[in-house]
Amino acid sequence: MKRMLSGIKPTGRVTLGNYIGAIKPFVSYQDEYEMFIFIANLHSMTVYQEPAELRKNTKDLIALYIAAGLDPERVTLFLQSDVLEHAQLGWYLGCMVSMGELSRMTQYKDKAAKNEVIGAGIFNYPSLMNADILMYDPDFVPVGEDQKQHVELCRDVAEKFNSRYSDTFKVPTPLVAKVGGRIMDLQNPTKKMSKSEETSKGCIYILDDINISKKKIKSAMTDSDNSVHFDKENKPGISNLLEIYSILTNRTIKDIEQQYVGKGYGEFKGDLAEIVGEELQRIQDKYKEITTGSYLDEVLKAGAEKARPLARKKLAKVERKMGITITKR
C-alpha cells in the first residue's frame, strides 16, 4: 500500500475551506493509502500564539479530524512536537538549502512584500516541513495549489541528499485536488478562505452556529448574470460555491449545473446552505461526543508510539551517512 502524509497547523479556528480542502479528502484516502497525519504545532510557532488558545485550537483540530471520519485505527494521527526527531532532522536538512531557495518561498515573499516584521521561523520553516515529509518516506503529499512549491523544494532536497550521501529518502509526489483544493472567501472569491482574515463574513467556521453559516452562504458574493455555471475567471463567486456544492455532495459540477438550468442564484444558494448546514451538524454532533473524557489523549499517545520508531530509524540512518555519529547506535 502506498503511503500518504500531511500536516495542518492548529492556528485559528478550522474553516470550511480547511475541511473541504484538507480534512474531508483524507476520509476517502484512508481506504487507499497508509496515512500519516500530524498536527503541525511546531510550525504554529512562526508567529506568536496565545498558549491557552493554541491548546484549544489543537484539541479542536484533532477532534474535528476524527469527527470528519478519520479512523485512528487506520490512520497514524499524532502531534508533531511528540516526535522530537522532526526538529533535529529539520536542522540537518536546513543546512542543505540556500537562502536564495528559502527566499523564493511564497509565504516569506508575501510577508516581505508587505514589509511585515518577519521572524526567522517564517524564513526557515520549509526546512522543518522537508523533515516532516522525508522522515516517513511518503509516496504522496496532498497539498493545495499554493503549497505545491514547498513539496517541490522537498523533492529537490531529497534528491540532493541522496546524490551526496547515497539513497536515503523517497522523493515524494505532491497531490493537488482537482476540486476543492482551494476554497475561496465567500465575500472576496479571488482570495483563499482564511482563518486569519480580519473579518469573518467570508469565512465559515466548522464549530460556529449553523444558522450563521447558512446566512453566510446565502449572502455570498456572486455576479449579476444569475446563471449557475462554472467559470473561475469570469464568475469566481458562483464557481467557488459550485466547488463547495460538488465536494460536499460527491457530485460533478456539470451535474449540478444541469440541475439549476433556468434557475437563479437564490434557489441554488438556499439549497447549498442546507447542504452545508447538514454537514456541519453531523460534524458538530460527533465532535461533542469525542471531546469528553480521555479519548483524544489516548489517540495521540497511540499515534506518537507508531510514528517514533520510524522517525528514530530514519534519523539514525541520516546521522550515520552524514558522519554525525561515530559509533553504531
Steps between C-alpha positions, in 0.01 A plus 500: 500500500631845407561745784357853528597770750357837591511754780284797593574788736276549806489877456161661508166325474441233236315634197281344235795555265729294728238229521430477128855555379690285750300307759212354299716348222692302763184310588505341155881480482515281811345215300764530228822593684694446817435840655725707729336822618657731754395820674778745405522682832872578455415689182245705693791660689602712198265766641398559861220277626313568823569174694145425618362572154763279335414212731128535421558529124724193508240294684225622266702412193569145617134453594379636167726265305335208679150651487541537123550125472870426548548168676793500747514122459593546133671840505812594698392830658752679723638830626814620324653604832458147640759373251816697579686364197307743276686801636839328490464382141372848414837642609698257286288564193506875564874483449439371147287787366619844398364834615403562139280190492332594828446861392304379196239325713156659462418561866828680566472704178145608582594622846818668377301683233271640771803623698387294798734417786611148410636253752770251407244222534304629200818493294622160619179303544520329156800305635288367785226421249755305295586298808132440580452346158826315436506341846226254402579430132151580370412439137254791492447830682155657444527879475309802381624666183664773709706243696624295206818712489603371842478137395708581192770639731471183710554290188811703413642454850432125495674463164794712618541293817470171311758617248744615765462222759341209303136398483328598826170676433206414277426794267132589566239607248267795574133415456278800422125445516322586173192621687498659844875546526462871561166630630471875466365774726122534469517880483819527295517190277837601357662429841533170684262444793725573795460471875741793539287760322392798712135458403321165520214583264661306217614210716298212644636340817417134558400546864301822454124530535350319202237767425777762475687277256188457287455878484859540382433261210181682404676838506812381314618738229410396145436691177195650331481231231283271719606197295638203695802386305869455572739766368777579747635797307175682426274361776729432799224528761256247359791275393622491860151405623475230234825349624366495856174342380689241294738383771233482773257298286755293303338614177666643191476872431343429160226295666427783744499759219242290317275491807487880513447578133237777489518552875654798678766550763244529782379141465854370448635679808203389712560137410874532561436663840298193604773264375766689694278511809442124496872431461591732787231350724635150445855608583400706804296213647798262467738766633297534822504124542877453471619802699390352831732292715853395404431366150702762312801457730492126435483553124802732500701272725437204272584707189830622642592145599453393137691797355801511734668171399490599133635847579782362718602251234507764226688753711761241599550413132542868409751559781711200402518613139581860591773397745320639805527170686837329538379184669217270403191563713 
